[in-house]
Amino acid sequence: MSKQAATEHGRGEIRDNALKALVTSKLFQPRVVKAKKGKGSYNRKGRNSKDYALVVFAAFTCNTVSNQLCRG
């Protein structure tokens, strides 16, 4: 086995069990991919993001400023 093939999955030199080293490498770590469109893309907790707080704060300040301007 060449040195390049031994380090492709980030384990360096494999001494004992090549299959165990391969399966426990980062290559085989489970990944959760969130769908952007379609089934599974609905985000129920979207309003808890940082951007939502800024939008609510901006809307609140704009409403209070416009109310004060309208009152005279």
MISEBA-454880 format. One record per atom (N, C-alpha, C, O): residue number from 1; residue in one letter; atom name; x, y, z. Coordinates in Angstrom, 1 decimal. Layout:
# residues N
+-----+------+------+--------+--------+--------+
! pos ! code ! site !   east !  north !     up !
+-----+------+------+--------+--------+--------+
! NUM !    A !   CA !      X !      Y !      Z !
...
+-----+------+------+--------+--------+--------+
END
This chain:
# residues 72
+-----+------+------+--------+--------+--------+
! pos ! code ! site !   east !  north !     up !
+-----+------+------+--------+--------+--------+
!   1 !    M !    N !    0.8 !   -1.2 !    0.0 !
!   1 !    M !   CA !    0.0 !    0.0 !    0.0 !
!   1 !    M !    C !    0.9 !    1.2 !    0.0 !
!   1 !    M !    O !    1.8 !    1.3 !    0.8 !
!   2 !    S !    N !    0.6 !    2.2 !   -0.9 !
!   2 !    S !   CA !    1.4 !    3.4 !   -0.9 !
!   2 !    S !    C !    1.0 !    4.3 !    0.2 !
!   2 !    S !    O !    0.0 !    4.2 !    0.8 !
!   3 !    K !    N !    2.0 !    5.3 !    0.5 !
!   3 !    K !   CA !    1.7 !    6.2 !    1.6 !
!   3 !    K !    C !    0.5 !    7.1 !    1.3 !
!   3 !    K !    O !   -0.2 !    7.5 !    2.2 !
!   4 !    Q !    N !    0.3 !    7.4 !    0.0 !
!   4 !    Q !   CA !   -0.8 !    8.3 !   -0.4 !
!   4 !    Q !    C !   -2.1 !    7.6 !   -0.1 !
!   4 !    Q !    O !   -3.0 !    8.2 !    0.4 !
!   5 !    A !    N !   -2.2 !    6.3 !   -0.4 !
!   5 !    A !   CA !   -3.5 !    5.6 !   -0.2 !
!   5 !    A !    C !   -3.8 !    5.4 !    1.3 !
!   5 !    A !    O !   -4.9 !    5.3 !    1.7 !
!   6 !    A !    N !   -2.7 !    5.4 !    2.1 !
!   6 !    A !   CA !   -2.9 !    5.2 !    3.5 !
!   6 !    A !    C !   -3.5 !    6.4 !    4.2 !
!   6 !    A !    O !   -4.1 !    6.3 !    5.2 !
!   7 !    T !    N !   -3.2 !    7.6 !    3.6 !
!   7 !    T !   CA !   -3.6 !    8.8 !    4.3 !
!   7 !    T !    C !   -4.8 !    9.5 !    3.6 !
!   7 !    T !    O !   -5.1 !   10.7 !    4.0 !
!   8 !    E !    N !   -5.4 !    8.9 !    2.7 !
!   8 !    E !   CA !   -6.5 !    9.5 !    2.0 !
!   8 !    E !    C !   -7.7 !    9.8 !    2.9 !
!   8 !    E !    O !   -8.4 !   10.8 !    2.7 !
!   9 !    H !    N !   -7.9 !    9.1 !    3.9 !
!   9 !    H !   CA !   -9.1 !    9.3 !    4.8 !
!   9 !    H !    C !   -8.6 !    9.9 !    6.2 !
!   9 !    H !    O !   -9.4 !    9.8 !    7.1 !
!  10 !    G !    N !   -7.4 !   10.4 !    6.2 !
!  10 !    G !   CA !   -7.0 !   11.2 !    7.4 !
!  10 !    G !    C !   -6.6 !   10.4 !    8.6 !
!  10 !    G !    O !   -6.6 !   10.9 !    9.7 !
!  11 !    R !    N !   -6.1 !    9.2 !    8.4 !
!  11 !    R !   CA !   -5.7 !    8.4 !    9.6 !
!  11 !    R !    C !   -4.2 !    8.2 !    9.6 !
!  11 !    R !    O !   -3.7 !    7.7 !   10.6 !
!  12 !    G !    N !   -3.5 !    8.7 !    8.6 !
!  12 !    G !   CA !   -2.0 !    8.5 !    8.6 !
!  12 !    G !    C !   -1.7 !    7.0 !    8.2 !
!  12 !    G !    O !   -2.4 !    6.4 !    7.4 !
!  13 !    E !    N !   -0.6 !    6.5 !    8.9 !
!  13 !    E !   CA !   -0.2 !    5.1 !    8.6 !
!  13 !    E !    C !   -1.1 !    4.1 !    9.3 !
!  13 !    E !    O !   -1.2 !    4.3 !   10.5 !
!  14 !    I !    N !   -1.7 !    3.2 !    8.6 !
!  14 !    I !   CA !   -2.5 !    2.2 !    9.2 !
!  14 !    I !    C !   -1.7 !    1.0 !    9.6 !
!  14 !    I !    O !   -1.0 !    0.4 !    8.7 !
!  15 !    R !    N !   -1.7 !    0.6 !   10.8 !
!  15 !    R !   CA !   -0.8 !   -0.6 !   11.2 !
!  15 !    R !    C !   -1.6 !   -1.9 !   11.4 !
!  15 !    R !    O !   -1.1 !   -2.9 !   10.9 !
!  16 !    D !    N !   -2.8 !   -1.8 !   12.0 !
!  16 !    D !   CA !   -3.4 !   -3.1 !   12.4 !
!  16 !    D !    C !   -4.5 !   -3.4 !   11.5 !
!  16 !    D !    O !   -4.4 !   -4.4 !   10.7 !
!  17 !    N !    N !   -5.6 !   -2.7 !   11.5 !
!  17 !    N !   CA !   -6.8 !   -3.1 !   10.8 !
!  17 !    N !    C !   -7.3 !   -2.0 !    9.9 !
!  17 !    N !    O !   -7.8 !   -0.9 !   10.3 !
!  18 !    A !    N !   -7.1 !   -2.1 !    8.6 !
!  18 !    A !   CA !   -7.4 !   -1.1 !    7.6 !
!  18 !    A !    C !   -8.9 !   -0.8 !    7.5 !
!  18 !    A !    O !   -9.3 !    0.3 !    7.4 !
!  19 !    L !    N !   -9.7 !   -1.9 !    7.6 !
!  19 !    L !   CA !  -11.1 !   -1.7 !    7.5 !
!  19 !    L !    C !  -11.7 !   -0.9 !    8.7 !
!  19 !    L !    O !  -12.5 !    0.0 !    8.6 !
!  20 !    K !    N !  -11.2 !   -1.2 !    9.9 !
!  20 !    K !   CA !  -11.6 !   -0.5 !   11.1 !
!  20 !    K !    C !  -11.2 !    1.0 !   11.0 !
!  20 !    K !    O !  -12.0 !    1.8 !   11.4 !
!  21 !    A !    N !  -10.0 !    1.2 !   10.5 !
!  21 !    A !   CA !   -9.5 !    2.6 !   10.4 !
!  21 !    A !    C !  -10.4 !    3.4 !    9.4 !
!  21 !    A !    O !  -10.7 !    4.5 !    9.6 !
!  22 !    L !    N !  -10.8 !    2.7 !    8.3 !
!  22 !    L !   CA !  -11.6 !    3.3 !    7.3 !
!  22 !    L !    C !  -13.0 !    3.6 !    7.8 !
!  22 !    L !    O !  -13.5 !    4.7 !    7.6 !
!  23 !    V !    N !  -13.6 !    2.7 !    8.5 !
!  23 !    V !   CA !  -15.0 !    2.9 !    8.9 !
!  23 !    V !    C !  -15.1 !    3.9 !   10.1 !
!  23 !    V !    O !  -16.1 !    4.6 !   10.2 !
!  24 !    T !    N !  -14.1 !    4.0 !   10.9 !
!  24 !    T !   CA !  -14.1 !    5.0 !   12.0 !
!  24 !    T !    C !  -13.5 !    6.3 !   11.6 !
!  24 !    T !    O !  -13.4 !    7.2 !   12.4 !
!  25 !    S !    N !  -13.2 !    6.5 !   10.3 !
!  25 !    S !   CA !  -12.7 !    7.8 !    9.9 !
!  25 !    S !    C !  -13.8 !    8.8 !    9.7 !
!  25 !    S !    O !  -15.0 !    8.4 !    9.8 !
!  26 !    K !    N !  -13.4 !   10.0 !    9.4 !
!  26 !    K !   CA !  -14.4 !   11.1 !    9.2 !
!  26 !    K !    C !  -15.3 !   10.9 !    7.9 !
!  26 !    K !    O !  -16.3 !   11.4 !    7.7 !
!  27 !    L !    N !  -14.7 !   10.0 !    7.0 !
!  27 !    L !   CA !  -15.4 !    9.8 !    5.8 !
!  27 !    L !    C !  -16.8 !    9.1 !    6.0 !
!  27 !    L !    O !  -17.7 !    9.3 !    5.3 !
!  28 !    F !    N !  -16.9 !    8.2 !    7.1 !
!  28 !    F !   CA !  -18.1 !    7.5 !    7.4 !
!  28 !    F !    C !  -18.9 !    8.1 !    8.5 !
!  28 !    F !    O !  -19.8 !    7.4 !    9.0 !
!  29 !    Q !    N !  -18.6 !    9.3 !    8.9 !
!  29 !    Q !   CA !  -19.4 !   10.0 !    9.9 !
!  29 !    Q !    C !  -20.8 !   10.3 !    9.3 !
!  29 !    Q !    O !  -20.9 !   10.7 !    8.2 !
!  30 !    P !    N !  -21.9 !   10.1 !   10.1 !
!  30 !    P !   CA !  -23.2 !   10.4 !    9.6 !
!  30 !    P !    C !  -23.4 !   11.9 !    9.4 !
!  30 !    P !    O !  -22.9 !   12.7 !   10.2 !
!  31 !    R !    N !  -24.0 !   12.3 !    8.3 !
!  31 !    R !   CA !  -24.2 !   13.7 !    8.0 !
!  31 !    R !    C !  -25.7 !   13.9 !    7.9 !
!  31 !    R !    O !  -26.4 !   13.1 !    7.3 !
!  32 !    V !    N !  -26.2 !   15.0 !    8.5 !
!  32 !    V !   CA !  -27.6 !   15.3 !    8.4 !
!  32 !    V !    C !  -27.8 !   16.5 !    7.4 !
!  32 !    V !    O !  -27.2 !   17.6 !    7.7 !
!  33 !    V !    N !  -28.4 !   16.3 !    6.3 !
!  33 !    V !   CA !  -28.6 !   17.3 !    5.3 !
!  33 !    V !    C !  -30.0 !   17.8 !    5.4 !
!  33 !    V !    O !  -30.9 !   17.1 !    5.2 !
!  34 !    K !    N !  -30.2 !   19.1 !    5.6 !
!  34 !    K !   CA !  -31.5 !   19.7 !    5.7 !
!  34 !    K !    C !  -31.9 !   20.1 !    4.3 !
!  34 !    K !    O !  -31.2 !   20.8 !    3.6 !
!  35 !    A !    N !  -33.1 !   19.7 !    4.0 !
!  35 !    A !   CA !  -33.7 !   20.0 !    2.6 !
!  35 !    A !    C !  -34.0 !   21.5 !    2.6 !
!  35 !    A !    O !  -34.6 !   22.0 !    3.5 !
!  36 !    K !    N !  -33.6 !   22.1 !    1.5 !
!  36 !    K !   CA !  -33.9 !   23.5 !    1.3 !
!  36 !    K !    C !  -35.3 !   23.7 !    0.7 !
!  36 !    K !    O !  -36.0 !   24.7 !    0.9 !
!  37 !    K !    N !  -35.7 !   22.8 !   -0.2 !
!  37 !    K !   CA !  -37.0 !   22.9 !   -0.8 !
!  37 !    K !    C !  -37.7 !   21.5 !   -0.8 !
!  37 !    K !    O !  -37.0 !   20.5 !   -0.8 !
!  38 !    G !    N !  -39.0 !   21.5 !   -0.8 !
!  38 !    G !   CA !  -39.7 !   20.2 !   -0.8 !
!  38 !    G !    C !  -39.9 !   19.6 !    0.5 !
!  38 !    G !    O !  -40.0 !   20.3 !    1.5 !
!  39 !    K !    N !  -40.1 !   18.3 !    0.5 !
!  39 !    K !   CA !  -40.4 !   17.5 !    1.7 !
!  39 !    K !    C !  -39.3 !   17.6 !    2.7 !
!  39 !    K !    O !  -38.2 !   17.4 !    2.4 !
!  40 !    G !    N !  -39.7 !   18.0 !    3.9 !
!  40 !    G !   CA !  -38.7 !   18.1 !    5.0 !
!  40 !    G !    C !  -38.0 !   19.4 !    5.1 !
!  40 !    G !    O !  -37.1 !   19.6 !    5.9 !
!  41 !    S !    N !  -38.5 !   20.4 !    4.4 !
!  41 !    S !   CA !  -37.8 !   21.7 !    4.4 !
!  41 !    S !    C !  -38.5 !   22.7 !    5.3 !
!  41 !    S !    O !  -38.0 !   23.8 !    5.6 !
!  42 !    Y !    N !  -39.7 !   22.4 !    5.8 !
!  42 !    Y !   CA !  -40.4 !   23.3 !    6.7 !
!  42 !    Y !    C !  -39.7 !   23.5 !    8.0 !
!  42 !    Y !    O !  -39.3 !   22.5 !    8.6 !
!  43 !    N !    N !  -39.5 !   24.7 !    8.4 !
!  43 !    N !   CA !  -38.8 !   25.0 !    9.6 !
!  43 !    N !    C !  -39.8 !   25.7 !   10.6 !
!  43 !    N !    O !  -40.1 !   26.8 !   10.4 !
!  44 !    R !    N !  -40.2 !   24.9 !   11.6 !
!  44 !    R !   CA !  -41.2 !   25.4 !   12.5 !
!  44 !    R !    C !  -40.6 !   26.5 !   13.4 !
!  44 !    R !    O !  -41.3 !   27.4 !   13.9 !
!  45 !    K !    N !  -39.3 !   26.4 !   13.7 !
!  45 !    K !   CA !  -38.7 !   27.3 !   14.7 !
!  45 !    K !    C !  -37.9 !   28.4 !   14.0 !
!  45 !    K !    O !  -37.0 !   28.9 !   14.6 !
!  46 !    G !    N !  -38.4 !   28.8 !   12.8 !
!  46 !    G !   CA !  -37.7 !   29.8 !   12.1 !
!  46 !    G !    C !  -37.7 !   31.2 !   12.8 !
!  46 !    G !    O !  -36.8 !   32.0 !   12.6 !
!  47 !    R !    N !  -38.7 !   31.4 !   13.6 !
!  47 !    R !   CA !  -38.8 !   32.7 !   14.2 !
!  47 !    R !    C !  -37.8 !   32.9 !   15.4 !
!  47 !    R !    O !  -37.7 !   34.0 !   16.0 !
!  48 !    N !    N !  -37.1 !   31.9 !   15.8 !
!  48 !    N !   CA !  -36.2 !   32.0 !   16.9 !
!  48 !    N !    C !  -34.8 !   32.3 !   16.4 !
!  48 !    N !    O !  -33.8 !   32.3 !   17.2 !
!  49 !    S !    N !  -34.6 !   32.6 !   15.2 !
!  49 !    S !   CA !  -33.3 !   33.0 !   14.6 !
!  49 !    S !    C !  -32.9 !   34.4 !   15.0 !
!  49 !    S !    O !  -33.8 !   35.2 !   15.5 !
!  50 !    K !    N !  -31.7 !   34.7 !   14.9 !
!  50 !    K !   CA !  -31.2 !   36.1 !   15.2 !
!  50 !    K !    C !  -31.8 !   37.1 !   14.3 !
!  50 !    K !    O !  -32.1 !   38.2 !   14.7 !
!  51 !    D !    N !  -32.0 !   36.8 !   13.0 !
!  51 !    D !   CA !  -32.5 !   37.7 !   12.0 !
!  51 !    D !    C !  -33.9 !   38.1 !   12.4 !
!  51 !    D !    O !  -34.3 !   39.3 !   12.2 !
!  52 !    Y !    N !  -34.7 !   37.2 !   12.9 !
!  52 !    Y !   CA !  -36.1 !   37.5 !   13.2 !
!  52 !    Y !    C !  -36.2 !   38.5 !   14.3 !
!  52 !    Y !    O !  -37.0 !   39.4 !   14.3 !
!  53 !    A !    N !  -35.3 !   38.4 !   15.3 !
!  53 !    A !   CA !  -35.3 !   39.4 !   16.4 !
!  53 !    A !    C !  -35.0 !   40.8 !   15.9 !
!  53 !    A !    O !  -35.6 !   41.8 !   16.3 !
!  54 !    L !    N !  -34.1 !   40.9 !   14.9 !
!  54 !    L !   CA !  -33.8 !   42.2 !   14.3 !
!  54 !    L !    C !  -35.0 !   42.8 !   13.5 !
!  54 !    L !    O !  -35.2 !   44.0 !   13.6 !
!  55 !    V !    N !  -35.7 !   41.9 !   12.8 !
!  55 !    V !   CA !  -36.8 !   42.3 !   12.0 !
!  55 !    V !    C !  -37.9 !   42.8 !   12.9 !
!  55 !    V !    O !  -38.5 !   43.9 !   12.7 !
!  56 !    V !    N !  -38.2 !   42.1 !   14.0 !
!  56 !    V !   CA !  -39.2 !   42.5 !   14.9 !
!  56 !    V !    C !  -38.8 !   43.8 !   15.6 !
!  56 !    V !    O !  -39.7 !   44.7 !   15.8 !
!  57 !    F !    N !  -37.6 !   43.9 !   16.0 !
!  57 !    F !   CA !  -37.1 !   45.2 !   16.7 !
!  57 !    F !    C !  -37.3 !   46.3 !   15.7 !
!  57 !    F !    O !  -37.7 !   47.4 !   16.1 !
!  58 !    A !    N !  -36.9 !   46.1 !   14.4 !
!  58 !    A !   CA !  -37.0 !   47.2 !   13.5 !
!  58 !    A !    C !  -38.4 !   47.6 !   13.2 !
!  58 !    A !    O !  -38.7 !   48.8 !   13.1 !
!  59 !    A !    N !  -39.3 !   46.6 !   13.1 !
!  59 !    A !   CA !  -40.7 !   46.9 !   12.9 !
!  59 !    A !    C !  -41.3 !   47.7 !   14.1 !
!  59 !    A !    O !  -42.1 !   48.6 !   13.9 !
!  60 !    F !    N !  -40.9 !   47.3 !   15.3 !
!  60 !    F !   CA !  -41.4 !   47.9 !   16.5 !
!  60 !    F !    C !  -40.9 !   49.3 !   16.6 !
!  60 !    F !    O !  -41.7 !   50.2 !   16.9 !
!  61 !    T !    N !  -39.6 !   49.6 !   16.3 !
!  61 !    T !   CA !  -39.1 !   51.0 !   16.4 !
!  61 !    T !    C !  -39.7 !   51.8 !   15.3 !
!  61 !    T !    O !  -40.0 !   53.0 !   15.5 !
!  62 !    C !    N !  -39.9 !   51.3 !   14.1 !
!  62 !    C !   CA !  -40.5 !   52.1 !   13.0 !
!  62 !    C !    C !  -42.0 !   52.4 !   13.4 !
!  62 !    C !    O !  -42.4 !   53.5 !   13.1 !
!  63 !    N !    N !  -42.7 !   51.5 !   14.0 !
!  63 !    N !   CA !  -44.1 !   51.8 !   14.3 !
!  63 !    N !    C !  -44.2 !   52.8 !   15.4 !
!  63 !    N !    O !  -45.0 !   53.7 !   15.4 !
!  64 !    T !    N !  -43.3 !   52.7 !   16.4 !
!  64 !    T !   CA !  -43.3 !   53.7 !   17.5 !
!  64 !    T !    C !  -42.9 !   55.1 !   17.0 !
!  64 !    T !    O !  -43.5 !   56.1 !   17.4 !
!  65 !    V !    N !  -41.9 !   55.2 !   16.1 !
!  65 !    V !   CA !  -41.5 !   56.4 !   15.6 !
!  65 !    V !    C !  -42.6 !   57.0 !   14.7 !
!  65 !    V !    O !  -42.9 !   58.2 !   14.8 !
!  66 !    S !    N !  -43.2 !   56.2 !   13.9 !
!  66 !    S !   CA !  -44.3 !   56.8 !   13.0 !
!  66 !    S !    C !  -45.5 !   57.2 !   13.8 !
!  66 !    S !    O !  -46.2 !   58.2 !   13.5 !
!  67 !    N !    N !  -45.8 !   56.5 !   14.9 !
!  67 !    N !   CA !  -46.9 !   56.9 !   15.8 !
!  67 !    N !    C !  -46.6 !   58.2 !   16.5 !
!  67 !    N !    O !  -47.5 !   59.0 !   16.6 !
!  68 !    Q !    N !  -45.4 !   58.4 !   16.9 !
!  68 !    Q !   CA !  -45.0 !   59.7 !   17.5 !
!  68 !    Q !    C !  -45.1 !   60.8 !   16.5 !
!  68 !    Q !    O !  -45.5 !   61.9 !   16.9 !
!  69 !    L !    N !  -44.7 !   60.5 !   15.3 !
!  69 !    L !   CA !  -44.7 !   61.6 !   14.2 !
!  69 !    L !    C !  -46.2 !   61.9 !   13.9 !
!  69 !    L !    O !  -46.5 !   63.1 !   13.6 !
!  70 !    C !    N !  -47.1 !   60.9 !   13.9 !
!  70 !    C !   CA !  -48.5 !   61.1 !   13.5 !
!  70 !    C !    C !  -49.2 !   61.9 !   14.6 !
!  70 !    C !    O !  -50.1 !   62.7 !   14.3 !
!  71 !    R !    N !  -48.8 !   61.7 !   15.8 !
!  71 !    R !   CA !  -49.4 !   62.4 !   16.9 !
!  71 !    R !    C !  -49.1 !   63.9 !   17.0 !
!  71 !    R !    O !  -49.9 !   64.7 !   17.5 !
!  72 !    G !    N !  -48.0 !   64.3 !   16.4 !
!  72 !    G !   CA !  -47.6 !   65.7 !   16.3 !
!  72 !    G !    C !  -46.6 !   66.0 !   17.3 !
!  72 !    G !    O !  -46.2 !   67.2 !   17.3 !
+-----+------+------+--------+--------+--------+
END
